[in-house]
Every structure is written in structure tokens, then in C-alpha cells.
Amino acid sequence: MISSVTALLLDATGIFSPIPSQKHRVAKKNFNQLQKESWFQPLFNRYGKLILFNPMIRNFLSKQNIASLKQSEKLRTHFLEKLEELLKKEKL
């Protein structure tokens, strides 16, 4: 049986919430789109879906415009640098 504190923490992260937040849905959609991109594959191979379990990373992904990343090399490079910096900061 899950304690009420554990249930509260799991619900607060949005990971196991029965109704995912809009931010979580957008982050997951963006992540799924990124998985298909060859320039994202090295990060995906290294971290896999662990990226989505971290609230800071999920928040970062929910704010991204994936279509613009696909079109602009400069935006893509900046995105990858920020994401790697955040991954190191979060110690993933």
C-alpha cells in the first residue's frame, strides 16, 4: 500500500497522475517528435526516457517549438547546448 506522502509526491511530479497536465502532454509530444530526429539520437541513446521523468527537463521540453528546431541549425545547436547543460545540472 502506498503511503499518502508517497502518493502526494508521485502526484506532484505528474508522472503517475491519472490525468497528465497540459505541460506534461506537450513535453511528451515534443519528446516523441525529437526521438525521430537524427540530431537528437545521441542524447536519446544516452539518456532514453529518463529525460521525461525529470520535472526540470520536462518543463524545458514543454516550452520548445520543435518545428523551429527542425528548420534552424542555430536554434537546434542552442537547444542541444541548453539541454545538455540542464542534464548535467540535474546529474542525469
WOLINMO-V377526 format. One record per run of one state. SS is the DSSP state (helix for helix, strand for strand, loop for the rest). FROM is the first residue (numbers start at 0). TO is the last residue. If there is no record, write none. Layout:
# WOLINMO-V377526
SS;FROM;TO  SS;FROM;TO
This chain:
# WOLINMO-V377526
loop;0;2  helix;3;12  loop;13;20  helix;21;34  loop;35;39  helix;40;46  loop;47;48  helix;49;52  loop;53;53  helix;54;61  loop;62;64  helix;65;70  loop;71;71  helix;72;88  loop;89;91
